[in-house]
Amino acid sequence: MLRCFALTCVLAALMQTSIALAADTAGPAVDQEGYRPIFNGKSLAGWDGDPRLWRVERGAIVGQTTKANPARYNTFLIWRGGKPADFELKAEFRMPGKGFSNSGIQIRSWEGPKKWQVSGYQPDMDLNNQYTGICYGENYRGILAQRGQKVVIGKDHKPRVVEQFGDPAELAKLIKKGQWNAYDILARGNRIVEKINGHLMCEVTDEDTVARRDGIIALQIHAGPPMIVEFRNLRLKELP
């Protein structure tokens, strides 16, 4: 009887260990809307960037430069989980500093030539909300769409405004300076749509010969004066 009981206990312990191991290797859970976290809230596991400039603090990714610890050029924290093509990306961002802060979220982008340097589409943000909500081409054709614009880029590489749907200054009032804001980014086919706090900021349809259909996701620290930016709740849903 005692031997059977002991065997049962051993089997139960082995089953619990197997379940725990399975949970550890299963990867991040997908929520009911089909999103999976790409940042675990605890460490930079799965991300790659200059360790002098990036850290995790209070459940957020923090990118920071100082006078003693500057960025020599625009540098990025790169997600190493893949190069998604069609997707929806949700993230919260905050710029709690004063003076200068400029950052962005790279999508469908590529690396080089310097380490942690990234080029491609960048839904932009800055402390004073001059650029927050625009679509910028980092080393990639410059500003592609201003806030409040729907733009088509032709084969001549030039953006053409097809609709001015909102006033940039009025849209800026919907962005909370120094507080957490929600960035929603849709990339599907040749369209990129940016929303902040649920409000449409800009839309790009890229018909250029150099248009990108997939690539890396990355977060930016801008070269220049000391700055700080924070990101949290990064979630990705890849689309068929």
Secondary structure, 3 states (H helix, E strand, C coil): CHHHHHHHHHHHHHHHHHHHHHHHHCCCCCCCCCCEECCCCCCCCCEECCCCCEEEECCEEEEECCCCCCCCCCEEEEECCCCCCCEEEEEEEECCCCCCCEEEEEEEEEECCCCCCEEEEEEEEECCCCCCCCEEEECCCEEEECCCEEEEECCCCCEEEEEECCCHHHHHCCCCCCCCEEEEEEEECCEEEEEECCEEEEEEEECCCCCCCCCEEEEEECCCCCCEEEEEEEEEEECC
